[in-house]
Structure formats: C-alpha cells, structure tokens
Amino acid sequence: MKVDILAVGIHPDDVELSCSGTLLRYINEGKTIGLLDLSRGELGTRGTAKIRDEEGKEAARRMGAAFRENVDMPDGFFQNNPENVQKIIRILRWCRPQIVLGNAPHDRHPDHGRASKLIYDACFYAGLAKIETTWKDGSPQEKWRPENLYYYIQDYNLKPDFVIDISSTIEQKMEVIKAFRSQFHVPEASEYAEEDQTPISGSDFMAFLKAKARTYGRPAGYEFGEGFVASRVLGVGDLFALD
C-alpha cells in the first residue's frame, strides 16, 4: 500500500471536519489518500465506539479514501510513549505517504495538541532504521519518513501558514461530514434526536463550518479555504508561483 497523503486524527471525524475539503480536492486530481484514527472516540457524548466505526467507514467511502485504519489508543487517556509512537510508525512504514496531515498543535480539546506532538514524533522516528517494526503478518518494515507534516486547524482559529482552496469541494466536504450521523445535526437521523446535545450537534453547526471556510479562504482570494500550520519553515522556490 502506497498513498500520497495520510491524514491522521485522534478522534473519528477530526479529519473530516478539518481537512476533508483538501483531501477531496487531491482525490479528484488523482492522488491517493489514507485515513488513520488513533482512537475510537469512545468518550464522546453522543453515539458509541461501534457506531463511530461504522460512520467512519461510510465517511471514507464517500470521500474515496484508499483505506481507514484505527490503532485503538484510549480516547482521552492516551500517552506519548514508545508503544503508541510505534503504532503510528507501523502505519507510516506500511503506506509510505509523502505528506502527513495531523491534529492542530493547540486547540480547545486537550487530546488534539497531545496527538499533534505524538504524530510529529512518529513521523521523525519512522525514519530511523534502528527502530525495528513489523507489519501485521510479521514481515519486517523498512524505515520511511514523510517529506512533510502539516497540522490542520480545528476549533481554535489559529493563524495558518498557508491556505488550500476548497471552493470546488466544499459541498462534497459537507456530505462527507454528514456520514457521522450521531455527532452532527442530520435531520433524517431521528434515532439520535433524544441524545444529549453538544456544541457541534446543533442545527447551526454546519452553517458555522461553511462560514469558517469562507473566513480562511477570503484573505487568500478563495471562496472557501482550509488553513494549515507547518511543522517546519517552508521554502519557496519561485515567488511568481505563489497565489
């Protein structure tokens, strides 16, 4: 398995909410995309881990992702330790992405920032040959370090290092997000109507997401955009190639 981009989130739906417009754009251009959930989101107020697994599979189908994996870290209580770093390393060495997208480095949910550092560490250590890992069938893996790691922006409005134009995929993005019927306001998902409400389950949340995409897109001259924070200083090869 080889993908161009691996998008990683500590919770199922992190990727869809924050960078699926970008992923859809590149899928539409012929790139291959993989998805990795670090936990099953079992501490979430609405739904269950099993339900979110099913929703995640549907979201991946709607997106056209090559795969969706889960490494079963405990939601809320995962640690940045050798065991968890190696779980991510195994996935990186298996799918060998050129680019990794990960959780925001600072956000309202404490899991996001901690996952961001964990993903950074795994991307670095995956390139060290003396860290030995094996795949599910017991076969040894070769070292692999992604060329770039970028953090997608989540709840907090962080200042982006760059913005991707998602004007052509914003509506696709909204349909992908709606696969998580237990988490968001989906009028036909009546089975979840009586569950406790959260800041993201209200009828106004989808409009908020589109407004946020407009906010990030506008300074860059796009109708809708998604912002990213770089993990290192970015080099520019040609001033005239910048939007």
N, C-alpha and C positions, 0 to 999 in steps of 0.2 A: 504493500500500500504506500502510495506517494501522493501527497497533496501539496498544493501551492500555499494555502493558508490553513492554520489550525487556530480556531477560536476557542478559548478556554474560559469557563465561568465557574465560580464556586457553587452557584445555585442554578438549577434548570430555569431558564428564561432570562438570565443575566445577558447572555449573548444576543438573544432575540430583541430585547428591549434596547440595547445599547449600540450594536454594530451590525444588525442583520441587513440594514439597507446597503451597507458597504459590501457585505458578503454576497448579497443577491446581485449587486452590480457586477462583481467579478465572476460569479457563476454564469451570468448572462453573457459575459465576454469569453467564456470557455475555460475559466480557471476551476481547479478542484478545491473543495473546501471540506475540512473535517471539523467536528464539534466534540469538545471534551467537557463534561460536567465533573467537578471534583466531589460534590456531594449530591444527595437526592432531595435536598431541601425539606427534610423531614420535620424541621422545627417551624415551618411556615404555618401561619394561622389557618389558612384555607387549604382544603384538599389533603391528600396523603402522599407519601413517597411513591406508592404504586400508581396513583392517579397521575402524578407529575412525570413518572417514567413514560406512561402512555402518551401524555400530552407532548413530551419532548420528542418522542418518535414521530408523532404527527407533524410537529413543527419542522423537524429535519426533512420529512418527506415533502412538505410544502416548499421548503427552501431549495431542495435539490442537493443536500449535503451528501458527500460520499459515505459518511458514517457518523454515528454518535456513540461515544464511549462514556463510561462512568467508572471512576476509580474508588467510589464508596468511602470517602473521608466523612467523618461525623460532622454533620451540619452544626455550626456554632462552636464546636469544641475541637476542631482540627488543629494540629500544631505544625510548625515548620521544623520537621525532624527528618532524619535520613530516610525513614520508611516512606513518608509522604513525598519527599523530593524524588525518590526513586520510582514511585508510581507514575509521576509525570514524565520522568526520563524515559521510561519504557515506551510510553505513547509517542514521545518525540522521536525516539530512535526507530520506531516502527513505521510512522507515517512521514518522517523526514520533511517537515514543512520548511519553506523558505522564510515565511513570515508567521509569527505568533501574535495573536491579539489576546490581551488579558485584562483582568479586572482593574478598575480605577485604583490608583495608588493611595487615594484619600477619599472617603465617602461617608455618608450617614451610617450605613450598615458596617459595623466593625469587621465583619468577615471579608468585605471587599478589599480593604487595604492589606489585610494579612495574606489573603490569597494572591494579591499582586506581587508581594515580596516572594512568596513561595514559587510562583511561576517564573519570576526573574531568576531565582537561584537554580531552578531546574533547567532552564534554558542554558545557563552557563555550565553547570556540571555535566549536562548531557554531552558536552564536547570534550570531556576528559576521558581518555582511553583507560585509565587505571580504575575508573568506576565501572565495574562489570555488572551487566544486567542480562537477563534472559527474557525471551518472549513467552507467551502462554504455552507454546508447545515445547518449551525447554531449550530452544535454539539460542545461542549467544548472539548478542546485538553489537553492532559496530557503533562507535561514537558518532554523534551528529549534533551540531549546534546551529540553530536557525540564524539566518543572516540578520534579521531584525525582530525586535519585540516592541509592540506598541500597546498602550493601555487605552481602552475605550472609556468614555466619560459616562458616568451613571447618574446618581441622584444629584450630587453637588455639581454646580456649574463651574467646573474647572476651566482654566484658560487653556485652550487647545494649542498644541504646537503646529497642527495642520488640520484641515477640514476636508472631508471627502464629499463630493457632490452625490447626493442620493435622490435627486429630483425625479429620476426615471424609475426608481424602485420604492418610493415611499408608500404607495398603495399596496404593493406586494409585502412590504415590511409589516404593515398593519394586519394583513391577513395571516401572516406567519405568527404574529403575537397572539392573535385570537385562538390559536391552537391550544393555548393554556387557559382553557375554559374555566377552570376552578379558581384562577387567580385574578382574572380581569372581568370587566363588565362585557359579557356576551349575552345579549337579550334572549337568545334561544337556549341558553344554558340554565334552564329553570331549576335544575336539580341542586344548584348552588345558591339559590336566592336566599335561603334562610341561614346561610353560614355567616359568621362574624365578618363585619366589614373592615377593610384595611385602607390605608392611604392610596393603594393602587387598584382597588376593586370598584371604585365609584364610576358613575356614568360619564364623568368629566375627564377621566384619566387619558382616554385615547386622544381627545382633543388637545390635552396638555402635551402629549408626546409629539404630536404634529407641530404644535406651536414651538416646542423646544427645538425641533429640527429646523424650523424656519429661523429661529434665533441664531443657531450655529451657522446656517447657510448664508444668511444675509450679509455679514461682513466680507465673506469670500465671493459674493456675487452670485450665489446659488439660491434657488428657491427653497431647497431643503438640504441640510447637511448633517453629517455626524463628525464630532470632534474627537481627536486622539492626542494623547500625550506620549512623547517619545521617551524611550529609556536611555537614550544617549544623544549627543549632539549630532544633528543631521547635516550632511554635506550637500551642497548644491553644485551640480556640475555645469549648469547653464542658467544664467539669470533670465534669459529670454524664454526658458521653458516653464517658468513659474506663472501660475494663473494670477 
